Amino acid sequence: MTTTFATIAMLLGIVGLYSVTSFAVGPRTREIGIRIALDANKRALYKLVFQESAKPLVLGLVSGCSALSR
């Protein structure tokens, strides 16, 4: 039973990470496409996507951990 709950929690975490990344990067899809068309550095694009998705992710982690500590 613990394994089942752990698997469900992991799947929810994966879906949550995907949705946060999609929500953060979605509005900049056109810009990213233009950067790719202009032969931008892939490392710079990965950094851009990571920075855009890291802000809401960190905010969610901090608020979630603070709620658990109460």
PDB file of N, CA, C and O in Angstrom, chain B, residues numbered from 101:
ATOM      1  N   MET B 101       0.831  -1.180   0.000  1.00  0.00           N
ATOM      2  CA  MET B 101       0.000   0.000   0.000  1.00  0.00           C
ATOM      3  C   MET B 101       0.887   1.259   0.000  1.00  0.00           C
ATOM      4  O   MET B 101       0.557   2.246  -0.659  1.00  0.00           O
ATOM      5  N   THR B 102       1.990   1.228   0.723  1.00  0.00           N
ATOM      6  CA  THR B 102       2.901   2.375   0.744  1.00  0.00           C
ATOM      7  C   THR B 102       3.485   2.621  -0.639  1.00  0.00           C
ATOM      8  O   THR B 102       3.634   3.768  -1.060  1.00  0.00           O
ATOM      9  N   THR B 103       3.809   1.560  -1.334  1.00  0.00           N
ATOM     10  CA  THR B 103       4.362   1.683  -2.686  1.00  0.00           C
ATOM     11  C   THR B 103       3.346   2.319  -3.625  1.00  0.00           C
ATOM     12  O   THR B 103       3.711   3.130  -4.476  1.00  0.00           O
ATOM     13  N   THR B 104       2.105   1.968  -3.480  1.00  0.00           N
ATOM     14  CA  THR B 104       1.050   2.547  -4.320  1.00  0.00           C
ATOM     15  C   THR B 104       0.933   4.048  -4.073  1.00  0.00           C
ATOM     16  O   THR B 104       0.867   4.834  -5.018  1.00  0.00           O
ATOM     17  N   PHE B 105       0.908   4.438  -2.819  1.00  0.00           N
ATOM     18  CA  PHE B 105       0.809   5.863  -2.501  1.00  0.00           C
ATOM     19  C   PHE B 105       2.058   6.624  -2.941  1.00  0.00           C
ATOM     20  O   PHE B 105       1.959   7.760  -3.403  1.00  0.00           O
ATOM     21  N   ALA B 106       3.219   6.014  -2.803  1.00  0.00           N
ATOM     22  CA  ALA B 106       4.460   6.654  -3.245  1.00  0.00           C
ATOM     23  C   ALA B 106       4.461   6.834  -4.760  1.00  0.00           C
ATOM     24  O   ALA B 106       4.907   7.866  -5.263  1.00  0.00           O
ATOM     25  N   THR B 107       3.968   5.841  -5.483  1.00  0.00           N
ATOM     26  CA  THR B 107       3.884   5.938  -6.943  1.00  0.00           C
ATOM     27  C   THR B 107       2.918   7.032  -7.366  1.00  0.00           C
ATOM     28  O   THR B 107       3.207   7.796  -8.286  1.00  0.00           O
ATOM     29  N   ILE B 108       1.782   7.110  -6.707  1.00  0.00           N
ATOM     30  CA  ILE B 108       0.810   8.165  -7.017  1.00  0.00           C
ATOM     31  C   ILE B 108       1.408   9.534  -6.719  1.00  0.00           C
ATOM     32  O   ILE B 108       1.230  10.468  -7.501  1.00  0.00           O
ATOM     33  N   ALA B 109       2.115   9.665  -5.599  1.00  0.00           N
ATOM     34  CA  ALA B 109       2.735  10.946  -5.247  1.00  0.00           C
ATOM     35  C   ALA B 109       3.805  11.329  -6.268  1.00  0.00           C
ATOM     36  O   ALA B 109       3.928  12.498  -6.633  1.00  0.00           O
ATOM     37  N   MET B 110       4.570  10.351  -6.722  1.00  0.00           N
ATOM     38  CA  MET B 110       5.600  10.633  -7.724  1.00  0.00           C
ATOM     39  C   MET B 110       4.967  11.067  -9.047  1.00  0.00           C
ATOM     40  O   MET B 110       5.450  12.005  -9.681  1.00  0.00           O
ATOM     41  N   LEU B 111       3.911  10.409  -9.463  1.00  0.00           N
ATOM     42  CA  LEU B 111       3.221  10.791 -10.694  1.00  0.00           C
ATOM     43  C   LEU B 111       2.620  12.191 -10.587  1.00  0.00           C
ATOM     44  O   LEU B 111       2.676  12.964 -11.544  1.00  0.00           O
ATOM     45  N   LEU B 112       2.057  12.515  -9.449  1.00  0.00           N
ATOM     46  CA  LEU B 112       1.522  13.864  -9.252  1.00  0.00           C
ATOM     47  C   LEU B 112       2.629  14.907  -9.284  1.00  0.00           C
ATOM     48  O   LEU B 112       2.442  16.003  -9.812  1.00  0.00           O
ATOM     49  N   GLY B 113       3.775  14.567  -8.721  1.00  0.00           N
ATOM     50  CA  GLY B 113       4.924  15.478  -8.773  1.00  0.00           C
ATOM     51  C   GLY B 113       5.411  15.700 -10.192  1.00  0.00           C
ATOM     52  O   GLY B 113       5.742  16.825 -10.565  1.00  0.00           O
ATOM     53  N   ILE B 114       5.457  14.638 -10.990  1.00  0.00           N
ATOM     54  CA  ILE B 114       5.891  14.749 -12.386  1.00  0.00           C
ATOM     55  C   ILE B 114       4.913  15.604 -13.174  1.00  0.00           C
ATOM     56  O   ILE B 114       5.329  16.470 -13.944  1.00  0.00           O
ATOM     57  N   VAL B 115       3.636  15.374 -12.995  1.00  0.00           N
ATOM     58  CA  VAL B 115       2.621  16.177 -13.687  1.00  0.00           C
ATOM     59  C   VAL B 115       2.710  17.630 -13.242  1.00  0.00           C
ATOM     60  O   VAL B 115       2.549  18.537 -14.059  1.00  0.00           O
ATOM     61  N   GLY B 116       2.960  17.858 -11.976  1.00  0.00           N
ATOM     62  CA  GLY B 116       3.094  19.222 -11.467  1.00  0.00           C
ATOM     63  C   GLY B 116       4.291  19.937 -12.058  1.00  0.00           C
ATOM     64  O   GLY B 116       4.191  21.104 -12.439  1.00  0.00           O
ATOM     65  N   LEU B 117       5.420  19.257 -12.138  1.00  0.00           N
ATOM     66  CA  LEU B 117       6.619  19.862 -12.745  1.00  0.00           C
ATOM     67  C   LEU B 117       6.386  20.183 -14.218  1.00  0.00           C
ATOM     68  O   LEU B 117       6.785  21.242 -14.703  1.00  0.00           O
ATOM     69  N   TYR B 118       5.743  19.268 -14.916  1.00  0.00           N
ATOM     70  CA  TYR B 118       5.451  19.512 -16.330  1.00  0.00           C
ATOM     71  C   TYR B 118       4.527  20.715 -16.496  1.00  0.00           C
ATOM     72  O   TYR B 118       4.740  21.549 -17.376  1.00  0.00           O
ATOM     73  N   SER B 119       3.518  20.802 -15.664  1.00  0.00           N
ATOM     74  CA  SER B 119       2.563  21.906 -15.810  1.00  0.00           C
ATOM     75  C   SER B 119       3.195  23.246 -15.441  1.00  0.00           C
ATOM     76  O   SER B 119       2.899  24.256 -16.079  1.00  0.00           O
ATOM     77  N   VAL B 120       4.057  23.275 -14.430  1.00  0.00           N
ATOM     78  CA  VAL B 120       4.734  24.520 -14.067  1.00  0.00           C
ATOM     79  C   VAL B 120       5.649  24.974 -15.197  1.00  0.00           C
ATOM     80  O   VAL B 120       5.687  26.157 -15.533  1.00  0.00           O
ATOM     81  N   THR B 121       6.391  24.025 -15.789  1.00  0.00           N
ATOM     82  CA  THR B 121       7.279  24.364 -16.895  1.00  0.00           C
ATOM     83  C   THR B 121       6.475  24.846 -18.092  1.00  0.00           C
ATOM     84  O   THR B 121       6.837  25.836 -18.728  1.00  0.00           O
ATOM     85  N   SER B 122       5.395  24.156 -18.400  1.00  0.00           N
ATOM     86  CA  SER B 122       4.555  24.544 -19.533  1.00  0.00           C
ATOM     87  C   SER B 122       3.927  25.915 -19.315  1.00  0.00           C
ATOM     88  O   SER B 122       3.858  26.725 -20.240  1.00  0.00           O
ATOM     89  N   PHE B 123       3.473  26.174 -18.102  1.00  0.00           N
ATOM     90  CA  PHE B 123       2.849  27.458 -17.791  1.00  0.00           C
ATOM     91  C   PHE B 123       3.851  28.599 -17.859  1.00  0.00           C
ATOM     92  O   PHE B 123       3.516  29.697 -18.306  1.00  0.00           O
ATOM     93  N   ALA B 124       5.073  28.348 -17.421  1.00  0.00           N
ATOM     94  CA  ALA B 124       6.085  29.399 -17.392  1.00  0.00           C
ATOM     95  C   ALA B 124       6.660  29.688 -18.773  1.00  0.00           C
ATOM     96  O   ALA B 124       6.970  30.838 -19.085  1.00  0.00           O
ATOM     97  N   VAL B 125       6.803  28.665 -19.597  1.00  0.00           N
ATOM     98  CA  VAL B 125       7.459  28.825 -20.894  1.00  0.00           C
ATOM     99  C   VAL B 125       6.446  29.063 -22.013  1.00  0.00           C
ATOM    100  O   VAL B 125       6.815  29.589 -23.063  1.00  0.00           O
ATOM    101  N   GLY B 126       5.217  28.703 -21.824  1.00  0.00           N
ATOM    102  CA  GLY B 126       4.192  28.828 -22.857  1.00  0.00           C
ATOM    103  C   GLY B 126       4.094  30.189 -23.518  1.00  0.00           C
ATOM    104  O   GLY B 126       4.066  30.260 -24.747  1.00  0.00           O
ATOM    105  N   PRO B 127       4.039  31.267 -22.759  1.00  0.00           N
ATOM    106  CA  PRO B 127       3.932  32.587 -23.387  1.00  0.00           C
ATOM    107  C   PRO B 127       5.165  32.983 -24.207  1.00  0.00           C
ATOM    108  O   PRO B 127       5.082  33.888 -25.038  1.00  0.00           O
ATOM    109  N   ARG B 128       6.286  32.333 -23.991  1.00  0.00           N
ATOM    110  CA  ARG B 128       7.519  32.695 -24.701  1.00  0.00           C
ATOM    111  C   ARG B 128       7.847  31.728 -25.834  1.00  0.00           C
ATOM    112  O   ARG B 128       8.972  31.722 -26.333  1.00  0.00           O
ATOM    113  N   THR B 129       6.880  30.914 -26.242  1.00  0.00           N
ATOM    114  CA  THR B 129       7.117  29.922 -27.287  1.00  0.00           C
ATOM    115  C   THR B 129       7.554  30.572 -28.591  1.00  0.00           C
ATOM    116  O   THR B 129       8.467  30.086 -29.258  1.00  0.00           O
ATOM    117  N   ARG B 130       6.914  31.652 -28.945  1.00  0.00           N
ATOM    118  CA  ARG B 130       7.255  32.346 -30.190  1.00  0.00           C
ATOM    119  C   ARG B 130       8.692  32.880 -30.145  1.00  0.00           C
ATOM    120  O   ARG B 130       9.439  32.764 -31.116  1.00  0.00           O
ATOM    121  N   GLU B 131       9.059  33.459 -29.014  1.00  0.00           N
ATOM    122  CA  GLU B 131      10.421  33.975 -28.862  1.00  0.00           C
ATOM    123  C   GLU B 131      11.455  32.854 -28.954  1.00  0.00           C
ATOM    124  O   GLU B 131      12.493  33.008 -29.597  1.00  0.00           O
ATOM    125  N   ILE B 132      11.165  31.736 -28.312  1.00  0.00           N
ATOM    126  CA  ILE B 132      12.084  30.604 -28.360  1.00  0.00           C
ATOM    127  C   ILE B 132      12.205  30.080 -29.786  1.00  0.00           C
ATOM    128  O   ILE B 132      13.299  29.716 -30.218  1.00  0.00           O
ATOM    129  N   GLY B 133      11.100  30.039 -30.521  1.00  0.00           N
ATOM    130  CA  GLY B 133      11.138  29.609 -31.917  1.00  0.00           C
ATOM    131  C   GLY B 133      11.997  30.519 -32.774  1.00  0.00           C
ATOM    132  O   GLY B 133      12.740  30.048 -33.636  1.00  0.00           O
ATOM    133  N   ILE B 134      11.898  31.814 -32.542  1.00  0.00           N
ATOM    134  CA  ILE B 134      12.716  32.771 -33.292  1.00  0.00           C
ATOM    135  C   ILE B 134      14.189  32.586 -32.943  1.00  0.00           C
ATOM    136  O   ILE B 134      15.052  32.642 -33.819  1.00  0.00           O
ATOM    137  N   ARG B 135      14.471  32.368 -31.672  1.00  0.00           N
ATOM    138  CA  ARG B 135      15.862  32.147 -31.267  1.00  0.00           C
ATOM    139  C   ARG B 135      16.434  30.893 -31.919  1.00  0.00           C
ATOM    140  O   ARG B 135      17.593  30.874 -32.335  1.00  0.00           O
ATOM    141  N   ILE B 136      15.616  29.847 -32.005  1.00  0.00           N
ATOM    142  CA  ILE B 136      16.069  28.618 -32.656  1.00  0.00           C
ATOM    143  C   ILE B 136      16.309  28.865 -34.142  1.00  0.00           C
ATOM    144  O   ILE B 136      17.297  28.390 -34.703  1.00  0.00           O
ATOM    145  N   ALA B 137      15.401  29.611 -34.780  1.00  0.00           N
ATOM    146  CA  ALA B 137      15.549  29.913 -36.205  1.00  0.00           C
ATOM    147  C   ALA B 137      16.807  30.738 -36.480  1.00  0.00           C
ATOM    148  O   ALA B 137      17.419  30.610 -37.541  1.00  0.00           O
ATOM    149  N   LEU B 138      17.184  31.573 -35.534  1.00  0.00           N
ATOM    150  CA  LEU B 138      18.384  32.389 -35.701  1.00  0.00           C
ATOM    151  C   LEU B 138      19.641  31.674 -35.200  1.00  0.00           C
ATOM    152  O   LEU B 138      20.693  32.288 -35.024  1.00  0.00           O
ATOM    153  N   ASP B 139      19.509  30.376 -34.975  1.00  0.00           N
ATOM    154  CA  ASP B 139      20.630  29.526 -34.569  1.00  0.00           C
ATOM    155  C   ASP B 139      21.225  29.952 -33.231  1.00  0.00           C
ATOM    156  O   ASP B 139      22.427  30.190 -33.109  1.00  0.00           O
ATOM    157  N   ALA B 140      20.355  30.040 -32.238  1.00  0.00           N
ATOM    158  CA  ALA B 140      20.813  30.395 -30.895  1.00  0.00           C
ATOM    159  C   ALA B 140      21.551  29.221 -30.262  1.00  0.00           C
ATOM    160  O   ALA B 140      21.375  28.067 -30.653  1.00  0.00           O
ATOM    161  N   ASN B 141      22.356  29.539 -29.303  1.00  0.00           N
ATOM    162  CA  ASN B 141      23.090  28.533 -28.551  1.00  0.00           C
ATOM    163  C   ASN B 141      22.095  27.686 -27.753  1.00  0.00           C
ATOM    164  O   ASN B 141      21.261  28.228 -27.028  1.00  0.00           O
ATOM    165  N   LYS B 142      22.182  26.362 -27.884  1.00  0.00           N
ATOM    166  CA  LYS B 142      21.241  25.482 -27.183  1.00  0.00           C
ATOM    167  C   LYS B 142      21.367  25.611 -25.674  1.00  0.00           C
ATOM    168  O   LYS B 142      20.377  25.527 -24.947  1.00  0.00           O
ATOM    169  N   ARG B 143      22.578  25.812 -25.215  1.00  0.00           N
ATOM    170  CA  ARG B 143      22.782  25.960 -23.775  1.00  0.00           C
ATOM    171  C   ARG B 143      22.057  27.200 -23.254  1.00  0.00           C
ATOM    172  O   ARG B 143      21.494  27.178 -22.160  1.00  0.00           O
ATOM    173  N   ALA B 144      22.071  28.276 -24.036  1.00  0.00           N
ATOM    174  CA  ALA B 144      21.379  29.505 -23.639  1.00  0.00           C
ATOM    175  C   ALA B 144      19.864  29.291 -23.628  1.00  0.00           C
ATOM    176  O   ALA B 144      19.167  29.832 -22.769  1.00  0.00           O
ATOM    177  N   LEU B 145      19.354  28.505 -24.575  1.00  0.00           N
ATOM    178  CA  LEU B 145      17.912  28.218 -24.590  1.00  0.00           C
ATOM    179  C   LEU B 145      17.503  27.370 -23.391  1.00  0.00           C
ATOM    180  O   LEU B 145      16.470  27.621 -22.770  1.00  0.00           O
ATOM    181  N   TYR B 146      18.317  26.366 -23.068  1.00  0.00           N
ATOM    182  CA  TYR B 146      18.020  25.550 -21.892  1.00  0.00           C
ATOM    183  C   TYR B 146      18.052  26.399 -20.623  1.00  0.00           C
ATOM    184  O   TYR B 146      17.224  26.224 -19.729  1.00  0.00           O
ATOM    185  N   LYS B 147      18.997  27.304 -20.554  1.00  0.00           N
ATOM    186  CA  LYS B 147      19.100  28.194 -19.395  1.00  0.00           C
ATOM    187  C   LYS B 147      17.872  29.085 -19.296  1.00  0.00           C
ATOM    188  O   LYS B 147      17.347  29.301 -18.204  1.00  0.00           O
ATOM    189  N   LEU B 148      17.408  29.605 -20.433  1.00  0.00           N
ATOM    190  CA  LEU B 148      16.213  30.448 -20.460  1.00  0.00           C
ATOM    191  C   LEU B 148      14.995  29.681 -19.954  1.00  0.00           C
ATOM    192  O   LEU B 148      14.236  30.182 -19.125  1.00  0.00           O
ATOM    193  N   VAL B 149      14.818  28.465 -20.459  1.00  0.00           N
ATOM    194  CA  VAL B 149      13.669  27.650 -20.049  1.00  0.00           C
ATOM    195  C   VAL B 149      13.771  27.296 -18.567  1.00  0.00           C
ATOM    196  O   VAL B 149      12.776  27.352 -17.844  1.00  0.00           O
ATOM    197  N   PHE B 150      14.962  26.936 -18.118  1.00  0.00           N
ATOM    198  CA  PHE B 150      15.129  26.573 -16.716  1.00  0.00           C
ATOM    199  C   PHE B 150      14.840  27.757 -15.800  1.00  0.00           C
ATOM    200  O   PHE B 150      14.173  27.607 -14.776  1.00  0.00           O
ATOM    201  N   GLN B 151      15.342  28.936 -16.169  1.00  0.00           N
ATOM    202  CA  GLN B 151      15.109  30.108 -15.329  1.00  0.00           C
ATOM    203  C   GLN B 151      13.631  30.471 -15.281  1.00  0.00           C
ATOM    204  O   GLN B 151      13.118  30.859 -14.232  1.00  0.00           O
ATOM    205  N   GLU B 152      12.948  30.346 -16.415  1.00  0.00           N
ATOM    206  CA  GLU B 152      11.531  30.683 -16.442  1.00  0.00           C
ATOM    207  C   GLU B 152      10.702  29.713 -15.601  1.00  0.00           C
ATOM    208  O   GLU B 152       9.733  30.119 -14.960  1.00  0.00           O
ATOM    209  N   SER B 153      11.077  28.447 -15.601  1.00  0.00           N
ATOM    210  CA  SER B 153      10.294  27.472 -14.849  1.00  0.00           C
ATOM    211  C   SER B 153      10.763  27.338 -13.400  1.00  0.00           C
ATOM    212  O   SER B 153      10.020  26.830 -12.560  1.00  0.00           O
ATOM    213  N   ALA B 154      11.968  27.779 -13.100  1.00  0.00           N
ATOM    214  CA  ALA B 154      12.497  27.637 -11.742  1.00  0.00           C
ATOM    215  C   ALA B 154      11.850  28.620 -10.769  1.00  0.00           C
ATOM    216  O   ALA B 154      11.684  28.306  -9.590  1.00  0.00           O
ATOM    217  N   LYS B 155      11.488  29.796 -11.250  1.00  0.00           N
ATOM    218  CA  LYS B 155      10.908  30.798 -10.348  1.00  0.00           C
ATOM    219  C   LYS B 155       9.612  30.307  -9.703  1.00  0.00           C
ATOM    220  O   LYS B 155       9.517  30.318  -8.476  1.00  0.00           O
ATOM    221  N   PRO B 156       8.609  29.876 -10.478  1.00  0.00           N
ATOM    222  CA  PRO B 156       7.385  29.385  -9.815  1.00  0.00           C
ATOM    223  C   PRO B 156       7.612  28.074  -9.068  1.00  0.00           C
ATOM    224  O   PRO B 156       6.936  27.796  -8.078  1.00  0.00           O
ATOM    225  N   LEU B 157       8.564  27.270  -9.542  1.00  0.00           N
ATOM    226  CA  LEU B 157       8.849  26.009  -8.872  1.00  0.00           C
ATOM    227  C   LEU B 157       9.420  26.249  -7.484  1.00  0.00           C
ATOM    228  O   LEU B 157       8.993  25.614  -6.520  1.00  0.00           O
ATOM    229  N   VAL B 158      10.374  27.152  -7.372  1.00  0.00           N
ATOM    230  CA  VAL B 158      10.970  27.465  -6.074  1.00  0.00           C
ATOM    231  C   VAL B 158       9.937  28.094  -5.144  1.00  0.00           C
ATOM    232  O   VAL B 158       9.890  27.784  -3.954  1.00  0.00           O
ATOM    233  N   LEU B 159       9.118  28.972  -5.693  1.00  0.00           N
ATOM    234  CA  LEU B 159       8.063  29.587  -4.888  1.00  0.00           C
ATOM    235  C   LEU B 159       7.107  28.526  -4.341  1.00  0.00           C
ATOM    236  O   LEU B 159       6.708  28.587  -3.178  1.00  0.00           O
ATOM    237  N   GLY B 160       6.744  27.563  -5.173  1.00  0.00           N
ATOM    238  CA  GLY B 160       5.866  26.485  -4.726  1.00  0.00           C
ATOM    239  C   GLY B 160       6.512  25.597  -3.692  1.00  0.00           C
ATOM    240  O   GLY B 160       5.866  25.177  -2.733  1.00  0.00           O
ATOM    241  N   LEU B 161       7.806  25.304  -3.886  1.00  0.00           N
ATOM    242  CA  LEU B 161       8.511  24.475  -2.900  1.00  0.00           C
ATOM    243  C   LEU B 161       8.616  25.164  -1.552  1.00  0.00           C
ATOM    244  O   LEU B 161       8.426  24.536  -0.511  1.00  0.00           O
ATOM    245  N   VAL B 162       8.920  26.456  -1.569  1.00  0.00           N
ATOM    246  CA  VAL B 162       9.043  27.198  -0.310  1.00  0.00           C
ATOM    247  C   VAL B 162       7.709  27.279   0.407  1.00  0.00           C
ATOM    248  O   VAL B 162       7.642  27.083   1.620  1.00  0.00           O
ATOM    249  N   SER B 163       6.653  27.566  -0.329  1.00  0.00           N
ATOM    250  CA  SER B 163       5.334  27.666   0.318  1.00  0.00           C
ATOM    251  C   SER B 163       4.860  26.292   0.797  1.00  0.00           C
ATOM    252  O   SER B 163       4.230  26.189   1.850  1.00  0.00           O
ATOM    253  N   GLY B 164       5.156  25.239   0.035  1.00  0.00           N
ATOM    254  CA  GLY B 164       4.773  23.903   0.462  1.00  0.00           C
ATOM    255  C   GLY B 164       5.529  23.437   1.684  1.00  0.00           C
ATOM    256  O   GLY B 164       4.952  22.833   2.588  1.00  0.00           O
ATOM    257  N   CYS B 165       6.820  23.718   1.714  1.00  0.00           N
ATOM    258  CA  CYS B 165       7.626  23.313   2.886  1.00  0.00           C
ATOM    259  C   CYS B 165       7.254  24.114   4.123  1.00  0.00           C
ATOM    260  O   CYS B 165       7.273  23.584   5.234  1.00  0.00           O
ATOM    261  N   SER B 166       6.916  25.386   3.940  1.00  0.00           N
ATOM    262  CA  SER B 166       6.513  26.190   5.096  1.00  0.00           C
ATOM    263  C   SER B 166       5.163  25.723   5.628  1.00  0.00           C
ATOM    264  O   SER B 166       4.910  25.806   6.830  1.00  0.00           O
ATOM    265  N   ALA B 167       4.296  25.233   4.747  1.00  0.00           N
ATOM    266  CA  ALA B 167       3.004  24.727   5.204  1.00  0.00           C
ATOM    267  C   ALA B 167       3.186  23.414   5.954  1.00  0.00           C
ATOM    268  O   ALA B 167       2.445  23.137   6.897  1.00  0.00           O
ATOM    269  N   LEU B 168       4.157  22.605   5.551  1.00  0.00           N
ATOM    270  CA  LEU B 168       4.415  21.348   6.234  1.00  0.00           C
ATOM    271  C   LEU B 168       5.039  21.534   7.613  1.00  0.00           C
ATOM    272  O   LEU B 168       4.830  20.718   8.510  1.00  0.00           O
ATOM    273  N   SER B 169       5.790  22.593   7.775  1.00  0.00           N
ATOM    274  CA  SER B 169       6.491  22.808   9.044  1.00  0.00           C
ATOM    275  C   SER B 169       5.577  23.334  10.135  1.00  0.00           C
ATOM    276  O   SER B 169       5.981  23.387  11.297  1.00  0.00           O
ATOM    277  N   ARG B 170       4.387  23.716   9.803  1.00  0.00           N
ATOM    278  CA  ARG B 170       3.474  24.265  10.820  1.00  0.00           C
ATOM    279  C   ARG B 170       2.827  23.220  11.618  1.00  0.00           C
ATOM    280  O   ARG B 170       2.035  23.526  12.510  1.00  0.00           O
TER     281      ARG B 170
END
